[in-house]
Amino acid sequence: MSEVESSGSTGSPLSATRRNLLKGVGAAGLTAAGGGLLAACGGSDKKKSESKQPVAGSTVTFGSNYSDPAVKTAFASLTAAATAATKVKVKINTVDHDTFQTNITSYLQGTPDDLFTWFAGYRMQYFAAQGLAEPLDDVWEKIGGNFSAAAKKLSTGLDGHQYLVPIYNYPWVVFYNKSEFAKRHYTIPTTWDEYVALAKQMKKDGIIPIAFADKDGWPALGTFDILNMRINGYDYHTKLMTHKIPWTDQGVHTVFQHWAEILPYTQTGANGRLWQDAAKALEAKQAGMMFQGTNQVAAQYVTDKADLADLDFFTFPAINPQWGQDYMDAPTDGFMLSKKAKNTDAAKAILEYIGTGPAESTYLKTDQWDVGLVNGLQVPTYDAIQKKSVQEIAKCKAVAQFMDRDSDPAMANAMIAICQKFIDDPSSSNITKLQQSAEKQAKAIYS
């Protein structure tokens, strides 16, 4: 049986969350690590000495940021199924997701659990490059056929080794309540002009057009991302995230200008509001729309026992006809093996199970907002949100992982503060100043 401990009850130094950006890793630490990023991978392919513990009957500890009630239940189901399949006991050490991510570096450098929840792409590569994660090439030899080349790439470090077993992804989209749109005769906008016009109409009708919160800092990064990809395209996004395009570029200014156009129709006081409270405004039909991930909004409906069947979404409207609605953020989450794991063989057995269709199906029986990544996965329990998520992600020509995963953690942190300052003052003159600040910080971080 999996043992699930309540948040904060473990005494473990771990802390993590879906995001809130590695606040524990400052720019100086990142600069020091960045200079030897590839060099840090040296020796990462060496095999750890064989675990002397037998696999069956032994115990693996799992550091988890799945602290919200809904995801915590889904994760407990997954680990219970893993125990049944492998005979390995799993002890889950759950920590509040924001705290988890804030302290992730010190956690991995200290006495971490055998396994830990984390994110694909740059987030995974960063800790792999620091030598804080164990390669999983032997696990991928067994599960590789279950995943697409894209999923494997997202799980691969800078040294070419795999370090993560993915479990799901989810789209960032515009949510609304079907009953409210039907009652008010609203139509789904597919262009920017239609989106702005709908927001204006909602404001006239006495409801908040766009529910929004940014006290956590990261939600606003999603708005920047989608505007950037709609206006400038996916390649521009990836180059900007790696500072191959300067933050003072006109394309960035255009992103902020479009954002400023819809701010009058966005829920006020965003910098002092949690995203859960913004979602509640949508649930209560006080707001007409909300742009955020299904991993948050749909999960919040489930947690609050709101009418999930009334919830629907549409992809963010097109702005530049050249790109249409070709791109979106669709972050991938998964699991990693600590370099300091005490029960490596048993931990790998758990990961080998997690990387299968039955494992993803088990997780998704409880999870009503994410979608699995195994090839050809058939999940009878998928609801309308999940079925539509699969379809919309598949339509994309490329998907981004979100600014705080696609860029250097210090840069993402810098952009949190910049976006919050923009929300307080979206004037053109302030946008220019904020761009200059972003570029100055980027030069220091990426040098």
N, C-alpha and C positions, 0 to 999 in steps of 0.2 A: 504494500500500500504506500502511496505517496504521502508524506507528512507535510502539510502546509502550515507554515507558521505565519501568524498575523504580522502585518507591517510594523517594523520597528521592534520586533520581539526577539531578534536573533542575536544581537550583540555583535553582528558582523559589521565591519567598517564599510560594507558595500552601500552604494546608493546609486540609483539610476532611474531614468525616466525615458519616455518615448523621445523626449528631446531635452530642452533647456540647456543644451550646448555645454560641452565640457568646461563648465565654469572653473573647475579645479585645475584646468590646464591653461595657464596664462600665456600671453604672447611670448614672453621670454622663454618659457619652457618649450613652447612650440618651435621657436626659432632655433633653440639648441638642438632639439630633436630633428628638426627639418633638415639641418645641414648634413646629418648623417642618416637620413631616412632609409636609403637603400643599404647603406653600410650596416645599419642596425639589423638588417635581415640576415647578416652573415651568421651561419651556424643554426639558423632557424629550421633548416631541413634535417638537422641531426635527430636521430631517433632518441626519444627519452628512454631511459632504462626501463626494462619491462616491469610492469607492476607485478608484485609477488602475491597480491590478493587474488583469490578466485573471482571470476566474474559473477556467476550465479550466487546469490545469497549475500553479496557484498553491498555496500551502501555508497551512493554517489550524492554529493551535495550540489545544489543547483541555485546559484544566485539569481534572483528574479526581480525584474522591475514591473512585473504584471500585478500591480497593487490595486488597481480599480476592481470593484467586485465582479463585474462581468468577465473581464479578461483573466482574473485570478481563478475563477471557476473553470474556464476553458483550459487554462494551463494545468490545473490540477487533474483534469480529465486526461490530458495528453500524457502526463507523467505516470498516472495510474496505468494507462494502457501500455506504456513503455515498460513498466515493472512487470506487468503480466506477460509481455512478450519476451523479456530478457531475463527475468528473475532477479534483476538488480533493483534494490530498494533505492528510492529517491527521496532525499530530504530537501525540501524547498525552503530557502531563506529569502523571504519576500521583504523588499524595502520599497518605500515610496518612490515612484518612478523618477520624480524630479531630483530627489536626494541621491538616488542611485547614480544618475548620470553626472551629477555634480562631483561626486567622490570617486568616480570610476577609476581614475589613474592611481590614486593612493590605495584603493582596494586591490587592484591587480598587482601592485608592487608589494603589498603586504602579505596577508594570508587569505587569498581568495578561495572561493568554492571551486569544485572541480569544473563545473560548467557555469556559463552565465549567459543571460539574454543580451543581445546586442543588435546592431544594425549593419546592413550590407554596404558595400561600396567603400568610400573613403574612410568612414568611421571604423570599419573592420580593418582596413589596410593600415591605418594609423597605429593601432595597438599591436598588430602583427609585426610592423616594422620596428617597433620598440622592443620586440622580443618578449612581449607579455602574453602571447597566445601560442598555442601548440598547433603545428600544421596538421591538417586532416586529410592528406592525400590518400592514405590507406582507406579512410572512410569513403571518400569520393570514388575510389576504385569500385566500391560495392554499390553506391547509390547514384553514381554519375548518370547512368542511363535513365534515371527517373526525372531528370531536369533538362531544361533547354540550355543551349550554349550561353544565352544571356544570363540565366540564373547562375550558372557556373562562374561566369566572368565577374558577377557581383560578389561572389564568394571567394575570389582569388586575390591574394596579396600582391604587392609590388615585386616579390621575388618569384612569382609564378606558382606558388603553393596555395592550396585551398585552406581557409581558416574558418569558414562559417558553413553551417547547414541551414538553409533558408526554410521558413515555414509558411509565410504568407506575404502578400502585399495588399495595398488598398489605394484607391484614387482620391485625389483632392478635387472636389466638384461643388456645384452650387445646389444646396438642399432647399426644399420647400415642402409645404403640406398640400397634398393634392386637393383636399376638401376646400382649403382656403382659395386656391387658384380657381377651382370650379365655381365657388360661390361668387367670386369677384370678377369672373370672366377674364382672368389673366391668361396670356399665352406665353409659351416658352420662348425667350429671346435667343436668337442665334447670332446676332451681330452686336457690336458695341452700342450702336445707336439705339437698338431695341432694348438693350439692357438698361441703359441710362433712362430711356423713356418709361420703362416699367418701374424703375426706382422712383421716378418723379410721381408716377400715378399712385404708387403705394403711399408715398408721403402725403399726397392729397387725400387719400382715403383714411388717413389717421393711424397708419401702422408704421413701424420702423422698417424701412425697405431692406436693410442689410444688417443682420445681427453680427456683432463683431466684438472681440475682446483681445487684448494684448498684454495683460499684466504678466503673463508667463514669458513674453518676449518673442517666442518662436512663431505664433500664429501669423503675425504680419509678414514673416518671411515667405509664407506660402502665397500671399497676395502679390508680393513683389515678383516671385518666381513665375506665376501664371501670366501676369502682365508682360513680363520680360519675354517669355516664350511666345506669347500671342503677337507681340509687337516686333520682336527682333529674331525669333526663331531659337531652336534648340542649340545649334552650334554656337551662337552668340552667348547663350546661357552658360555652356560649359567653358567657353573661353573667359567669360567674365569671372566665373567662380574660381578659375585658376590664375587670374590676373594677366591673361594674355590680351585682354582688352581693359583699358583704364576705366576706373569708376567715374572719371570726368567726361567720358564719352557722351555724345549727344543722345545715343540710344538709351542710356540710363536716365537722362533728363526727361526723355519722352515717357518712360515708364512712370516716373513720379508725377508727371503732368496728368497722365490718364488717371492715376490713383487719386490725385487731387480733385479731379472732376467728379468722382463718386463719393468722396468723403462727406459731403453735405447730406448724403442719403445713408450714411453708415451710423450705426449706434454710437452715440456720443459717450465720452468718458472711457474709451476703450483701454487706455493705459492703466486704469484702475480696476479692470474687470477680468475675472477668470473666464476661460473659454466655456467652462461648464455652465456658467450663468448666462452666457450669450446663447448657448444651445437651449437653455430653459425658456428664453424669450421666444425662440422659434417654436418650441413645443407648445407654449401657451398661446401661440398665434398672435403674439404681440409684435412679432417680426415676420416679414414675408419671405426672406431668403437668408442663407448663411453659407459662405464659402469656407469649407474646411474638409478634413479627411473623414471618410466613412468610419475609420478607426476611432474617431472622436464622436461625431454627431450621432451616427446610428447606434454606437455603443452607449451613448448617454441616454438615448430613447429607451434602450433595453434596461439600463440600470434604473431609470426613473419610472419604468413600467408605463411609458407613454405609448401612444398608438403608432407602433412601427409600421403598420400596414398603410398608414396615411402619409408616411414619409416617402419622398421621391427626390430625384436629383436630375440636373442636366449639366453637361460639360460647359465649362466657361465659354462664353460667346467669342466669336472670331473678331479680331481687330484688324490685322493686316491680312488681306486676301492671299498673300504669298504663303502664309503658314496656316491659315484657317484655324481648325481645331485639332491640328495634328499632334500636339504634345500636351503632356500633363505631368504633374508630380504623382508618382505612384511608389512610395517608399517600400522597401523590402526589409523585413525583420527576420531574425534567426537566432542561432545559438553558437557559442564558441567554447573552446576548451582552454582553460587557463594553463599557462606555462608551468605554474606551480601546482598543478592538479596532483592530488595524492592517490587517486584511483583511476589512472588513465585508461586502462583496458575496459573497465566497466563503463566509464564515461563514453568511450567511443562506441560501445555496444548500444548505449542509449541513443547516441546520435545516428547510428546506422538505422535504428528503428524509426526515429523521427523523420528521416529522409525517405519515407515510403508513403504511398498512397493511403494505406489504412491509417497511418498516424495522422496525416493531414485531415482525413475524413473524421477521425475521432475528435480532433481539436475543433473542427468546424461544425460539429453537432451542437456545440454550445455557443461558439462564436457566430454571431449573426451580422457581421459587418466586414470582415476580411475575406480574401479569396486565396485559395491554395495555389501552389506553384508546380506541383507534380504534373508531368505530362499526361494528358488525357484524363485528368482527375474528374471523376463523377461524384458529386456530392448531393444526394437526395434531399438533404436538409437545407440547401441554399434557398434563401428567401429572395424576394424581388430585388432588393438592394444588391445582394451578392451576384445574382444572375446578370443584372445590368452592369455591375462593376466589371465582370469578366468581359462582357461585350465591348464596353467603352475603352478599357485598357488595350484590348486586342486591336482596336481601330487605330491606335496611336502609331505613328511612325517611329517615335522614340519616347521614352519616359525618363524623367529626371528623378533623383532620389531626395530632393528637397535641399534648400540652401545650406542648412546646417549639417548636411551629409555630403554634399558635392563640393564644399569649399573647406579651406583650412578652418579648424575650430575657432581660432582667434579672430579670423575675419568674419565668421558668422556671428560671433559675439559682438564684434564691432557694429555689424549691421543691425543687430537687435536694438542697440542704443540709437543708431541713426534713424531707423524706422519709427521708433517711438518719438523721437524729436520731430520727425516729419509729420506724424499724426497730430502733434500739438501745434505745428506751424507749417502748413502745406504751401506757403507762398513760394513764388518762383525764385525770389532772392535767397530764401532759406534752402531751397532745393540745391541751388548752386553751391552754397556753403557746405551742405551735407555731403555733396559729391566730392568736394575738395577734401573734406575730412576723411571720407572713405578711401580716397586715393592715397592720402598721406599714410594712413594706417596700413593699407595694402602693400605699399612700398616697403614698409618696415617689416611686415609679416612675411612677405614672399621673397625678400632679398636673401 
